[in-house]
Amino acid sequence: MPTLACTVDGLKLPNPFVIASGPPGTNLNVISRAFREGWGAVIAKTVSLDASKVVNVTPRYAKLHAADGREVIGWENIELISDRPLSIWIEEFKKCKDLHPEGILIASIMEECNRDAWVEIVERCQESGVDGFELNFSCPHGLPERKMGAAMGQDPDILTEVCQWVMSAAKIPVWAKMTPNITHIEEPSRAALAAGCQGISAINTIRSVMGVNLDTLRPEPTVEGYTTPGGYSSKAIRPIALRMCLEIATLIRAEFPDRSLSGIGGIETGADAAQFLLLGANTVQVCTGVMKFGYEMVKALRADLLAFMEKHQFETLADFRGHSLDYFTTHADLVHRQAERKSAKKATGIVQADGEWSGDKFVEQSQSLSR
Ligand SMILES: Cc1cc2nc3c(=O)[nH]c(=O)nc-3n(C[C@H](O)[C@H](O)[C@H](O)COP(=O)(O)O)c2cc1C
């Protein structure tokens, strides 16, 4: 019988399914629910020293539906970090560790670019007994105006400095959460790992505009007639998240082989999770999925992942973690490999060169090139 249990940066998790920072970890009540349902760890909603500066609006979510009009495939939010005072959070962290001593509780923290502020938030959260930190360098809206969140994550030099401040005070594992709103995600990832962070979490939401209402002609989500670009999540972002995890896992393998990766973005099934693990993730996080399907979805996630492992006769997550990284190469190498195969056996019915496309068989030819 395979096991989902894993040890990541010294933290013992019963399974790799982690609640991502956001509404599903927004107070003690919901965090306790997550542990009761059997999630492997919980990352609480991001906290800061002065919650009075955090003012949310409503509506703050907008959804993209599939053609059936029902299934939600994309989700935009303009929600900020937690608007609850840090003193209340500290009490809840302590109570949570009393209630669930075995539960891995990670505090997500964010501050302005100031050494004292970062050291203070690390020390106050750490004293409460949390098991680890996630540094939110990635919120794409609202906070960049205060040079927080994605504004830091997009600048490897600032990120190096902030991670060094955190590491000077942290005695527990630290994961740096990356923004996808950057061309080369490995650059800030390298900065965080070189500064001593134990792991990388990726990705946060993708900066987006959900759409424009064609009756009112106003963009959505509409707040007093206006909006601001937000963060895109849910299954539509999974291919982008997988690509970014591939890039970070490749970096970790080459330069920081003892560090960890937590994959995030559109995970809703055990099969989705298996793909992140195959691309080198140690754990996977779920946020919007929980908002769509509820905390109990972890039972199906665990069962699906175990079934995948049984099918391939994998006993532990380590047996297949990073397995598929070996099968990425350059486009030039794909051309070379295909030319070799074609010279051995000429493929039939498949377009080999652009001149072979036919108007009559266009759809069939397009299908034959997929996969
Ligand atoms: C409504 C909402 C609020 C979020 N709040 C936070 C947050 O406070 N801190 C954070 O690091 N990420 C936050 N996130 C980002 C998620 O943790 C996650 O990185 C992202 O949504 C992609 O994962 P998903 O597709 O499973 O939702 C939030 C996401 C959503 C949808």
The ligand as an ORCA input file, in Angstrom:
! r2SCAN-3c Opt
* xyz 0 1
  C      -9.809     35.113     -3.086
  C      -8.349     34.817     -3.019
  C      -7.569     35.362     -2.010
  C      -6.194     35.088     -1.931
  N      -5.449     35.606     -0.905
  C      -4.135     35.303     -0.811
  C      -3.367     35.747      0.302
  O      -3.852     36.403      1.220
  N      -2.031     35.427      0.332
  C      -1.441     34.672     -0.659
  O      -0.238     34.395     -0.574
  N      -2.161     34.213     -1.697
  C      -3.485     34.506     -1.796
  N      -4.217     34.002     -2.843
  C      -3.538     33.214     -3.903
  C      -3.665     31.700     -3.671
  O      -3.027     31.294     -2.484
  C      -3.075     30.910     -4.854
  O      -1.700     31.216     -4.968
  C      -3.740     31.206     -6.202
  O      -5.113     31.462     -6.050
  C      -3.574     30.059     -7.219
  O      -4.056     28.841     -6.697
  P      -5.554     28.267     -6.974
  O      -5.765     28.213     -8.464
  O      -5.579     26.927     -6.302
  O      -6.501     29.249     -6.331
  C      -5.598     34.267     -2.921
  C      -6.391     33.703     -3.925
  C      -7.733     33.955     -3.987
  C      -8.555     33.321     -5.084
*
